[in-house]
Amino acid sequence: MTDTAVSMEDFEALLFESFEVNEPAEGNVVKGKIVAIEKDLAVIDVGLKTEGRVPLKEFGAAGRDGTLVVGSEVEVYVDRVENAMGEAVLSREKARREESWVRLEELFEKNTRVDGIIFNQVKGGFTVDLDGATAFLPRSQVDIRPIRDIAPLMNISQPFQILKMDKRRGNIVVSRRAVLEESRAEQRSEIVGKLEEGQVVDGVVKNITDYGAFVDLGGIDGLLHVTDIAWRRVNHPSEVLTIGETIKVQIIRVNMETHRISLGMKQLEADPWETIGEKYPLDSRFTGRITNITDYGAFVELEPGIEGLIHVSEMSWTKKNVHPGKIVSTSQEVEVKVLEVDPEKRRISLGLKQCLDNPWEAFAARFPQGTEVEGEVKNKTEFGLFIGLEDDVDGMVHLSDLDWNRQGEEALEDYNRGDMVKAVVLDVDIDKERVSLGIKQLSNDPFTEATDGMRKGSIVTCAVTQVNDGGIEVQIADGDQIAFIKRNDLSRERSEQRPERFAVGDKVDARVIQFDKKTRRITLSIKALEIAEEKEAVAQYGSTDSGASLGDILGAALKKGDAPAKGDIAE
């Protein structure tokens, strides 16, 4: 009894174990056998209690060409073991997708390319069939450059690179561009390896930018910089090149690491700067065309590939601090003079004004020193006036040359811009381009007239005009010159050195002890006159050693009638 009971328990356990092993779980891919084909459906037994039905179209070509027959083994995906009708829910498409995911994950880990077909366009990109699994191809990953028409790439098998996989979300992101870039890199390495610096090759202009042009050398692009197109100035590459044009270029530089290639066209022609010194000797004159104008000057094309610079300071004799664009214009033909040639720095300095008459030389010839001229006050500064003269020449009147008697700052207030004034040419400096003028020189110097014949030691008669504690102010007779006699020069005697003993209008004689025409100053002294008179009297009439005073000597001389006159006293 006991043995029988044990045997029954073992049988049940084995039976349940058999069911668990043979019964496929939902969500797995299992093998099944086609037991019948009904119209467009294949009836498949996967070892469940009931069969399942799968549309023949899910088997692809095998379902259309009759390859599938009763008894054929196929792999399907178990969606549900039993539906409401008691049938198993199977899917060949999901089985294929599961197979693809497993295979794609292996390829993704190995970074291996996969084949796929672009079959639909969606927002932001396209969908790709990877043998049952659907992947997303972003628009930016279609090609190396943007493609307007995707039609030629649709519905054809081509390689892709898997960028991202997320099985939980069912997302796969692929790239066609990565495959192209890898192939292109291999191709570029092969082409670059065959190129050498100095080699001359043919290329096709693919693209033109502001800074140059990209040239296709047969699978790899090189840059032809705008400065290497021609020896002459090229403002924009489109002036010389057109897209699609085949041109000859020279390999200038090749970077094996970055695969960047620098090209040149002008290197295929002789460098015009090699014989520049012989062709353009100093001080020679040539005609050229203005090609470019800057703040500091203008460039002149003397011949194709050769340009010289006219600095703004060499443009005009008279126009200073003016933008070059106000003197010359682009494309204008001008005559220039060669001022300097530097073949190493590839520079030619030109002069425009040197080909024109120097107005300073002409002015100096027409208006020599001492000539009277007339002009308009162009500017008024703290140091004088600028007067506009003929031929755009300006002359300057310094403050010191405005008035004989008044300070320059005071005299400057009499003039305003636009006033017409007369002046005398004092000096013309052709090298420094300066004309010095004077207004006060239009009349004689009153100081010179008033002091004509006066010198140091002269004796003058003055009239007192003002008395103060420091001395007296006097006006020299027969003139307007004012002088000052200091307190200690009022008398030889200290007791008489009192300014208050003089009154305005008093006449006094004094001796000139300082006379400076440059500073226009006259210094007088009564004391010096008295000392000189004493020396003269002593020399003529006696000696101070005898005990006679100056008064005694002069008194005796007066009685005899031969006292010295004022003008006869020696220095």
C-alpha positions in Angstrom: 0.0 0.0 0.0 2.7 2.3 0.9 4.8 1.4 -2.3 1.7 2.0 -4.4 1.1 5.4 -2.9 4.7 6.5 -3.4 4.6 5.4 -7.0 1.5 7.5 -7.7 3.1 10.6 -6.1 6.2 10.1 -8.2 4.1 9.8 -11.4 2.2 13.0 -10.6 5.5 14.9 -10.0 7.0 13.7 -13.2 3.8 14.6 -15.1 3.8 18.2 -13.7 7.5 18.5 -14.4 6.8 17.4 -18.0 4.1 20.1 -18.4 6.4 22.8 -17.0 9.3 21.9 -19.4 7.2 21.5 -22.5 4.8 24.3 -22.0 6.4 27.5 -23.4 6.0 30.6 -21.3 4.5 33.8 -22.7 6.9 36.4 -24.1 9.4 33.9 -25.5 10.4 32.7 -29.0 9.8 29.0 -29.5 9.9 26.5 -32.3 6.7 25.2 -33.8 5.4 23.0 -36.6 2.9 23.9 -39.3 0.1 21.4 -39.0 -2.2 23.1 -41.6 -2.4 26.0 -44.0 -5.8 27.7 -44.2 -6.1 30.4 -46.9 -3.7 33.2 -45.7 -3.0 31.6 -42.3 -0.6 29.0 -41.1 -1.8 26.8 -38.2 1.1 26.1 -35.9 1.5 23.7 -33.0 4.0 24.9 -30.4 3.3 22.2 -27.8 0.4 24.0 -26.2 -3.1 22.7 -25.5 -4.3 24.5 -28.7 -2.7 25.6 -31.9 -2.1 29.2 -33.0 -2.7 30.9 -36.3 -0.1 33.3 -38.0 -0.7 35.2 -41.3 1.5 34.0 -44.1 2.6 37.5 -44.9 4.5 37.7 -41.6 6.9 35.0 -43.0 7.9 37.4 -45.8 9.0 35.8 -49.1 8.7 32.3 -47.7 5.0 32.9 -47.1 4.4 34.2 -50.6 6.4 31.7 -52.8 4.9 28.5 -51.3 8.1 27.5 -49.4 6.1 27.0 -46.3 4.2 23.6 -46.2 2.6 21.4 -43.7 5.4 19.9 -41.5 7.7 22.9 -41.8 9.4 24.0 -38.6 9.3 27.8 -37.8 10.1 30.1 -34.9 7.3 32.2 -33.5 6.8 34.5 -30.6 4.3 33.5 -27.9 2.1 36.5 -27.2 -0.5 34.7 -25.1 -1.0 31.0 -24.3 -4.8 31.2 -24.8 -7.1 33.9 -25.9 -10.9 34.3 -25.5 -11.4 31.8 -28.3 -9.1 29.2 -26.7 -6.4 29.7 -29.3 -2.7 30.5 -28.8 -1.7 34.0 -29.9 1.5 33.7 -31.9 3.6 36.3 -34.0 6.3 35.7 -36.6 7.1 39.4 -36.8 7.8 39.6 -33.1 9.9 36.5 -33.3 11.9 38.1 -36.0 12.2 41.3 -34.0 13.5 39.3 -31.0 16.0 37.5 -33.2 17.1 40.8 -34.6 17.5 42.4 -31.2 19.8 39.6 -30.0 21.9 39.8 -33.2 21.9 43.6 -33.2 23.1 43.8 -29.5 26.0 41.5 -30.4 26.9 43.7 -33.4 26.5 46.9 -31.3 28.9 45.6 -28.6 31.4 44.8 -31.4 30.9 48.2 -33.0 30.1 46.4 -36.3 28.0 47.9 -39.1 24.6 46.5 -39.9 22.5 46.5 -43.1 19.2 48.2 -43.2 16.6 49.8 -45.5 15.1 53.3 -45.1 11.4 52.8 -45.6 9.6 55.7 -44.1 10.0 59.4 -43.1 9.0 60.6 -39.6 9.4 63.8 -37.7 13.1 64.7 -37.3 14.3 61.8 -39.5 13.5 58.4 -41.0 12.7 54.8 -40.0 15.1 52.0 -41.0 14.3 48.2 -41.1 17.1 46.3 -39.6 15.9 42.8 -40.6 12.8 43.0 -38.5 13.8 45.6 -35.9 12.8 49.2 -36.6 15.5 51.9 -36.0 15.4 55.7 -36.1 17.8 57.6 -38.4 18.0 61.3 -37.4 18.1 63.7 -40.4 21.6 65.0 -39.3 22.9 61.4 -39.6 21.8 60.7 -43.1 24.9 62.2 -44.9 28.1 64.2 -44.4 26.4 67.2 -46.0 22.7 68.1 -45.9 20.6 66.2 -48.5 17.6 67.8 -50.0 16.2 64.7 -51.8 16.1 61.5 -49.8 14.3 59.5 -52.5 17.4 57.9 -54.0 18.3 56.4 -50.6 14.9 54.9 -49.9 14.1 51.2 -50.1 17.6 50.0 -50.8 19.9 48.0 -48.5 22.8 49.9 -47.2 25.2 49.9 -44.2 24.5 51.8 -40.9 26.3 52.3 -37.6 24.3 51.7 -34.4 24.7 54.7 -32.1 22.3 53.7 -29.3 20.1 50.8 -28.2 17.5 50.7 -25.5 15.6 47.4 -25.4 13.3 48.4 -22.6 12.0 51.3 -24.6 12.5 49.5 -27.9 14.7 52.3 -29.3 17.5 52.0 -31.8 19.3 55.0 -33.3 21.5 54.5 -36.3 23.7 56.6 -38.5 24.6 56.5 -42.2 26.9 59.5 -41.8 29.3 57.7 -39.5 29.7 55.0 -42.1 30.4 57.5 -44.8 32.9 59.5 -42.6 34.8 56.3 -41.8 34.9 55.4 -45.5 35.9 58.9 -46.4 38.6 58.9 -43.7 40.1 55.8 -45.2 39.9 57.2 -48.7 41.4 60.5 -47.5 44.3 58.7 -45.8 45.0 56.9 -49.1 44.8 60.1 -51.2 46.9 62.2 -48.7 49.6 59.6 -48.7 50.1 60.1 -52.4 50.3 63.9 -52.2 53.6 65.8 -51.8 54.4 69.5 -51.1 55.2 71.2 -54.4 53.2 68.8 -56.5 50.9 70.3 -59.2 47.5 68.7 -59.5 44.1 69.4 -61.1 41.1 70.1 -58.9 37.5 71.2 -59.1 36.2 74.3 -57.2 33.5 72.9 -54.9 32.7 75.9 -52.7 33.7 79.6 -52.4 33.9 81.6 -49.2 35.0 85.1 -48.2 38.4 83.7 -47.2 39.1 81.3 -50.1 37.8 78.3 -52.1 37.6 74.6 -51.4 38.9 72.5 -54.2 38.1 68.8 -54.7 41.3 66.8 -55.5 39.5 63.6 -56.2 38.0 62.5 -52.9 39.6 65.0 -50.6 39.2 68.8 -50.4 42.0 71.4 -50.1 41.8 75.0 -49.2 42.9 77.7 -51.6 43.3 80.8 -49.5 42.4 84.1 -51.1 45.9 85.4 -50.6 47.3 82.4 -52.6 45.0 82.8 -55.7 47.1 85.5 -57.4 50.0 87.8 -56.7 47.8 90.8 -57.1 45.1 91.8 -54.6 42.0 89.7 -54.8 39.1 91.1 -52.7 36.9 88.1 -53.1 37.7 84.6 -54.6 34.6 84.9 -56.8 36.4 87.6 -58.8 38.7 84.8 -60.2 37.0 81.5 -59.6 33.6 79.9 -60.3 32.0 76.8 -58.7 32.6 73.7 -60.9 35.6 75.1 -62.6 38.7 72.9 -63.1 41.9 74.6 -62.1 45.6 73.7 -61.6 46.9 74.2 -58.1 50.1 73.5 -56.2 50.3 71.6 -53.0 51.7 74.1 -50.4 51.3 72.2 -47.2 50.0 68.7 -46.2 49.1 67.9 -42.6 49.1 64.1 -42.3 47.3 64.1 -38.9 44.4 66.4 -39.7 44.4 65.7 -43.5 44.3 69.4 -44.1 45.8 70.5 -47.4 46.8 74.1 -48.4 46.8 74.9 -52.0 48.1 77.8 -54.1 47.6 79.1 -57.7 49.9 82.1 -57.7 52.9 79.8 -56.9 52.6 78.5 -60.5 53.6 81.9 -61.8 56.8 83.9 -61.4 57.0 86.1 -58.3 56.9 89.7 -59.6 58.7 90.9 -56.4 61.9 89.2 -57.3 63.0 92.0 -59.8 61.0 94.8 -58.1 64.0 97.0 -57.3 65.1 97.1 -61.0 61.6 97.7 -62.3 60.7 100.5 -59.8 63.8 102.6 -59.0 63.6 105.3 -56.4 62.3 108.7 -57.4 60.8 107.2 -60.6 57.2 108.1 -61.5 54.5 105.6 -62.6 50.7 105.6 -63.2 48.6 103.2 -61.2 45.1 102.4 -60.1 43.7 102.9 -56.6 42.5 99.4 -55.4 41.8 100.0 -51.7 41.4 102.9 -49.3 42.1 102.6 -45.6 42.3 105.1 -42.7 46.1 105.3 -43.1 46.4 105.6 -46.8 45.5 104.1 -50.2 46.9 101.1 -52.2 47.9 101.6 -55.8 48.2 98.7 -58.2 51.2 99.4 -60.4 50.9 96.0 -62.3 49.1 92.7 -61.6 50.6 91.4 -58.3 52.4 94.6 -57.4 50.8 97.2 -55.1 52.3 100.2 -53.3 51.0 102.2 -50.4 50.5 106.0 -50.5 50.6 107.0 -46.8 48.1 109.6 -45.9 51.0 112.0 -45.1 52.2 111.7 -48.7 48.8 112.5 -50.3 48.5 116.2 -50.2 50.8 119.2 -49.5 48.1 121.2 -47.7 45.3 118.8 -46.6 46.2 117.5 -43.2 44.3 115.1 -40.9 41.9 114.3 -43.7 40.6 110.8 -44.6 42.3 109.4 -47.7 38.8 108.8 -49.2 38.4 112.6 -49.5 41.5 112.9 -51.6 41.3 109.9 -53.9 38.7 107.3 -54.9 38.7 103.6 -55.7 39.6 102.7 -59.3 41.0 106.2 -59.9 44.1 106.5 -62.1 46.9 108.5 -60.3 50.5 109.4 -61.0 52.8 108.5 -58.1 56.5 108.7 -57.2 58.5 105.8 -55.8 59.8 106.8 -52.3 61.0 103.4 -51.0 61.2 99.8 -52.1 61.6 96.9 -49.7 61.6 93.5 -51.6 62.0 91.4 -48.4 58.9 92.9 -46.8 57.2 93.2 -50.2 56.5 96.9 -49.7 56.6 99.9 -52.0 56.1 103.3 -50.5 54.6 105.8 -52.9 54.0 109.6 -52.9 51.1 111.4 -54.6 51.9 115.0 -53.6 55.5 114.6 -54.9 54.0 114.6 -58.5 52.3 117.9 -57.9 53.7 121.4 -57.5 54.9 122.2 -53.9 52.7 125.1 -52.9 55.2 126.1 -50.2 57.9 126.5 -52.8 55.5 128.5 -55.0 54.5 130.7 -52.1 58.1 131.4 -51.1 58.8 132.5 -54.6 55.8 134.8 -54.9 55.8 136.1 -51.4 59.4 136.6 -50.1 60.2 137.7 -46.6 58.7 141.2 -45.8 55.8 140.9 -48.3 52.4 142.0 -47.2 49.6 139.4 -47.6 45.9 139.3 -46.7 43.8 136.3 -45.7 41.0 134.9 -43.6 41.4 133.9 -40.0 40.8 130.1 -40.3 41.5 129.2 -36.6 42.2 130.9 -33.3 44.3 129.0 -30.8 45.9 129.7 -27.5 49.3 130.4 -29.2 48.1 132.5 -32.1 46.1 132.8 -35.3 46.1 130.7 -38.5 45.5 132.7 -41.6 44.3 131.1 -44.9 46.5 132.3 -47.8 46.7 131.4 -51.5 46.8 127.8 -52.9 45.5 126.4 -49.6 48.6 127.5 -47.7 48.1 128.5 -44.1 50.3 130.9 -42.2 50.5 131.4 -38.5 50.7 134.6 -36.5 52.2 134.0 -33.1 50.9 135.8 -30.0 54.2 137.7 -29.8 53.6 139.1 -33.3 50.1 140.5 -32.8 50.9 143.9 -31.1 53.9 146.0 -30.2 52.7 147.3 -26.9 50.0 144.8 -25.6 50.3 141.3 -24.3 49.6 138.6 -26.9 46.6 137.2 -25.0 45.1 140.6 -24.8 45.6 141.4 -28.4 44.2 138.0 -29.5 40.8 139.0 -28.2 40.5 141.5 -31.1 40.3 138.7 -33.7 37.7 136.1 -34.6 37.3 133.3 -37.1 36.3 134.6 -40.5 38.0 138.0 -40.1 40.0 139.3 -43.0 43.4 140.5 -41.8 46.6 141.8 -43.3 50.0 140.5 -42.2 53.7 140.5 -43.2 55.6 137.4 -44.2 58.3 136.8 -41.6 59.6 133.4 -42.7 58.8 130.5 -45.1 60.2 127.0 -44.1 59.6 124.8 -47.1 60.8 121.6 -45.5 58.6 122.0 -42.4 55.8 123.5 -44.5 55.4 126.6 -42.3 54.7 130.2 -43.0 55.3 132.6 -40.2 53.4 135.9 -40.3 53.3 139.1 -38.3 50.6 141.6 -37.8 52.4 144.1 -35.7 55.2 144.3 -38.3 52.7 146.2 -40.5 53.7 149.3 -38.5 57.0 150.6 -37.1 58.0 149.5 -33.7 57.2 152.5 -31.4 59.8 151.3 -29.0 62.5 151.5 -31.6 61.4 154.9 -32.8 61.2 156.3 -29.2 64.6 154.9 -28.3 66.4 155.7 -31.5 69.9 156.7 -30.7 69.5 155.6 -27.0 72.1 153.4 -25.5 73.3 152.3 -22.1 74.8 155.3 -20.3 72.6 157.8 -22.1 71.1 160.6 -20.0 67.4 161.3 -20.5 64.8 163.8 -19.2 61.6 162.3 -17.9 58.3 163.4 -16.4 57.0 161.7 -13.3 53.7 159.9 -14.0 53.2 157.9 -10.8 54.6 157.8 -7.3 54.6 154.7 -5.0 56.5 153.2 -2.1 58.9 151.3 -4.4 59.9 154.2 -6.6 58.6 156.4 -9.3 57.2 155.7 -12.8 58.4 158.1 -15.4 57.7 158.8 -19.1 60.7 159.6 -21.3 60.4 163.0 -22.9 59.6 163.1 -26.7 58.1 159.6 -26.6 55.6 157.2 -25.1 58.0 154.9 -23.4 57.4 154.3 -19.7 60.3 153.4 -17.3 60.6 152.9 -13.6 63.2 154.3 -11.2 63.5 152.1 -8.1 63.6 153.7 -4.6 67.3 153.1 -4.1 68.1 154.7 -7.5 66.3 158.0 -6.6 69.4 159.5 -5.1 73.0 159.0 -4.1 72.1 160.1 -0.6 70.1 157.6 1.4 68.1 160.4 3.1 67.0 161.6 -0.4 65.8 158.1 -1.5 62.2 159.0 -0.7 59.6 158.7 -3.5 57.3 161.1 -1.8 59.6 164.0 -2.5 58.6 163.7 -6.1 55.2 164.8 -7.5 53.4 163.7 -10.7 54.5 166.1 -13.5 58.0 166.8 -12.0 60.8 166.7 -14.5 63.9 164.7 -13.6 67.1 163.7 -15.3 68.3 160.1 -15.1 70.9 157.8 -16.6 70.1 154.6 -18.6 71.6 151.7 -16.8 69.9 148.9 -18.7 68.6 148.9 -22.3 67.2 145.7 -23.9 65.4 145.9 -27.2 64.4 142.2 -27.1 62.5 142.5 -23.8 61.7 146.2 -24.6 62.8 147.3 -21.1 64.6 150.5 -20.0 65.9 150.9 -16.5 66.8 154.4 -15.3 68.8 155.6 -12.2 69.1 159.2 -10.8 71.7 157.8 -8.4 73.9 156.6 -11.3 73.7 160.0 -12.9 74.8 161.8 -9.7 77.7 159.5 -9.3 78.8 160.0 -12.9 78.6 163.7 -12.5 80.7 163.6 -9.4 83.4 161.6 -11.1 83.4 163.9 -14.0 83.6 167.1 -11.9 86.4 165.6 -9.7 88.3 164.6 -12.8 88.2 168.1 -14.3 88.2 170.5 -11.3 89.8 168.9 -8.3 90.5 166.0 -6.1 88.4 164.7 -3.2 91.7 164.3 -1.4 92.0 168.1 -1.1 89.0 168.1 1.2 86.8 170.0 -1.2 83.3 168.8 -1.5 81.4 168.3 -4.8 79.4 171.4 -4.0 82.6 173.4 -3.5 84.0 172.2 -6.8 80.8 172.8 -8.7 80.4 176.2 -7.1 83.9 177.3 -8.1 83.3 176.0 -11.6 80.1 178.0 -11.9 81.7 181.2 -10.9 84.3 180.6 -13.7 81.5 179.7 -16.1 82.9 176.5 -17.3 80.9 173.9 -15.4 80.2 170.7 -17.5 77.0 170.5 -19.4 74.6 167.5 -18.8 75.3 165.9 -22.1 79.1 166.1 -21.7 79.4 163.9 -18.6 81.2 160.7 -19.4 80.1 157.2 -18.5 
